[in-house]
Amino acid sequence: MPVTRRQLKLPWALQESTIRLILGIAAFAGAGVGLIIPFLTLTARNRGVSLAAIGVMASSYLFAQMLLQLPMGMLSDRIGRAGPIALGLVVEAAATAGFIFAETSWSFILLRAIQGAGVAMVYPALRALIADVTPSNRLGQAFAGYGAAFNAGLLFGPLLGGILAAPIGVNALFLAAAGVEVGVALASLVLLRDKGARHERAEVSQIPIRALIVRPLIGAFILSFSNQFQMGLFSGIWSIYLADRGASDFLIGLSFTTYSIAYLIMAPMGGRQADSGKRWFRLLVSNLTLGCIMVSYGLLPSVLLILLMGLVEGAVTTVAQPSADAYLASVADPRVMGRVQGMYATIGMAGAAISAFLGSALYAIGHVVPFVTAGGVAWILTFVAVYFIRQTEVRIEREGHAVQVSVAAELELATPSDGPGR
């Protein structure tokens, strides 16, 4: 049949109806964010907000996520995934529209924190939903597709925003972005209703938070900290570094585009790689390679080579990130998948928040110092994380079948033996 042949040519993630819905929601959510990202700090500065306050504004976004990801993930385990996703998008939309009226430093800081709270509602629930509806042998492809969809939105959102900003004005752009987010929220509520897992309150509450600090999960949490530490370290200095190297505004913008384009092109292949063989070995090689790439950014002699290295980073990340995401989803207890995803994101945001404060100080010491620091942290934490991940995968292999090494299997370390359900 022609339809079958056409479907066979598509990546697996595009063949599954629920995953297609998730990818569509991720792409439009990314586009809504991308529409305003290039103009948010510029608008704040134009309205008299100081550079110091703009830094606090950026930090408030990260800290709101760090504080709320875990409780929002727990909420999605109890009430389902669609509600937190839709509510989070509405909260984001309200804050986005609020920037139209923002005039003071505190109003910008507060609204950015509210946006972070919205993201904290969406992110764990959406990632947990992917794990809920995806077979274990396809998790890498599903998470790679999710990353590609969101990156596509982030790639084309700023482009569209740049085209529209002059003719319609920044305030209209904020309103348009809020409208996109509300539309995605409504679509999520309708189309994702009854999708994914939902567990009884008593069944979920018997698992304490401390039960998440177990060997099968620790490795993934360490990788999350490592990856976001690198991103946070560069968030404040990347454009400044390229400008100091003589890059034009166009080339600075292109440096973000090269990474996203490589990720989009390579995501299907990276996802398939993440679902094959031993994940611990793939995570070891890919994350050590990313550490080398981080160091190379500070050593390459020209901006052109830095841009080309961005292509390599994007391609390697399509293996590293889906492999980590798939591993985490494969070993987490389904009853607390939202909580696990929330913890994963919380630890990552902690890494980003810590390193965001370090970036400027390290750059003041020397232009190469932040990049060497990022690479060194990546190498050290990769070895530690892979130690735990390899132990888990060896245990699975030793048992001789595809058993899930769940949080429930580790509860004896964290809960009384006569606890509920034992």
GIGIJO-V653589 format. One record per helix or strand. SS is the DSSP state (A for helix, B for strand). FROM is the first residue (numbers start at 0). TO is the last residue. If there is no record, write none. Layout:
ss:SS from:FROM to:TO
ss:SS from:FROM to:TO
//
This chain:
ss:A from:1 to:8
ss:A from:11 to:14
ss:A from:16 to:45
ss:A from:50 to:78
ss:A from:80 to:97
ss:A from:104 to:132
ss:A from:135 to:167
ss:A from:169 to:190
ss:A from:200 to:204
ss:A from:208 to:211
ss:A from:214 to:234
ss:A from:237 to:243
ss:A from:248 to:273
ss:A from:278 to:298
ss:A from:302 to:330
ss:A from:333 to:364
ss:A from:368 to:398
ss:A from:406 to:412
//
